[in-house]
Structure formats: C-alpha cells, structure tokens
C-alpha cells in the first residue's frame, strides 16, 4: 500500500474513532455568566445545554421546564426571559436577597434494560424520556432475557452568590447522588484546595469517581482532566491549577437497592468558577 493511501486510511480511522468518542461524550451543564455578585438586585444570565465540548453548545438545549432555581432560604425563584434554542437554552435570574442561590435539574427513578426473544435490546424509560415507577410492572416483562433493573438518579447544579455567601441551600434532600460542599463553591481560588462531600440517598458515597475539566477544552490538545475518588466519608478534595470555569462530574454505583432494582446508580454534575488570587 502506498504511503499516501495508508495515510488516508489512518486518517479516516482516526476521524471515525473521534466521531464515535464525541457521540458518547455528551455532557449536561448549566453555566452562569457570573457567580459572585454585589449591588442591589443583581442579575445573572445562564446558558444550559447538552454538548460534546464543555461549555460550547453544539448538540441541544435543555428543556426550560426541567430547570429550577432556589434562593438562600430554599424558596423557589422564577426564571426570567427563558428561551430554548436549537443548541442552548438561556434565562435570567434576579438575586433579590443576599446569599447563595442554586439552579438545578434533578431526576430519579427505576431504569430497566433487557433483550427480547429476537435478541433486540430494550430500555425503559426510553432515552431522554421519564416515567413513573408505578408503570414498571406493566412496561417491563418480568421474564425478559438479561433483565437488569437499576434505581438511578441524575442531578445537575450550579451556584451563584449575591453579597455574603450562605449555606442553607446545600441541605441534602436524601435522594440520589448529592454534593454537600465543605468549601463554599463560590469561594474558590487558584492554587487553593477545596473540599467537597458526596452523599448517596443521604449516606456517604464511598469510592465515587470524580472528574473535573476546565472550560476552553475546545482549544486544547487534551481534556486536561483532574480526577479524584471519594473516601469512606464521601469526601474528596481538588487543588485548582488555574482560574476559570470548571465542569465537575461524579458517578456512583453499588448493589444496595430496594426491589425490583438490583443496583443503584447516581450521577452528579456541577459548574464552578475559580477566581484568581
């Protein structure tokens, strides 16, 4: 085979592999324009999307109805000027009270995977769909081949603070994989070490896998991932190498689930802003 032909084949293989990797790398994020604000009744604008590249909208915007904002006392705060585009969703949040606000999307429930008599794979609920656990008995065949049932949860969050930071918004719900900050997420600085705690259904999430990626990866040769694993108390720490916005993703799995599930899975992601000293 000529060198030029071989080079073309290798390039085609690389492009195909890269495309396949991107297809599996969709991440969901909510990105505030600012995280630390002052003044009277400041506003923050948010982008929310599912994308192949962190903080670069190139796949689909999030549904506005799935997003929720809560104020320093846990009260629900209205999203203003919400609009869903093809690649991203945008909205504004007015910070009327001093303290820390949370913008999030959360879901939890049963998920099942199986094969039919012809060997075709099935899943319930379908990809991107939600369903009530009460529908499980009628939607999933009990004698299905290779039946696997999990109780799963997914939570996406980001935090912004007006004036003095507060902690009330971090009270865990006891459902799914959750983050309880030890270091306030709006008090992060370059070169300093931040500590966080992960809970699964209200208990320490031991050995959860954590990945952090700085924004701007579109313009880097590598993702530059920072990895960590939670300890027996569910805690982990990260030392910020540079200022900027970071995407964090944590995953947890075990076999401690109530029937009909045989395992539970939790996924958590958040967006942080690290400021220069």
Beta strands, then each sheet from edge to edge (+ up, - down):
strand 1: 27-32
strand 2: 36-37
strand 3: 42-51
strand 4: 60-61
strand 5: 68-70
strand 6: 76-77
strand 7: 80-84
strand 8: 89-95
strand 9: 99-115
strand 10: 121-124
strand 11: 145-162
strand 12: 177-181
strand 13: 193-200
strand 14: 203-204
strand 15: 209-214
strand 16: 226-229
strand 17: 235-239
strand 18: 244-254
strand 19: 263-274
sheet 1: 1+ 3- 4+
sheet 2: 1+ 3- 8+ 7-
sheet 3: 2+ 11+ 9- 5+ 6-
sheet 4: 2+ 11+ 19+ 18- 15+ 16-
sheet 5: 2+ 11+ 9- 10+
sheet 6: 12+ 13- 14+
sheet 7: 12+ 13- 17+
end
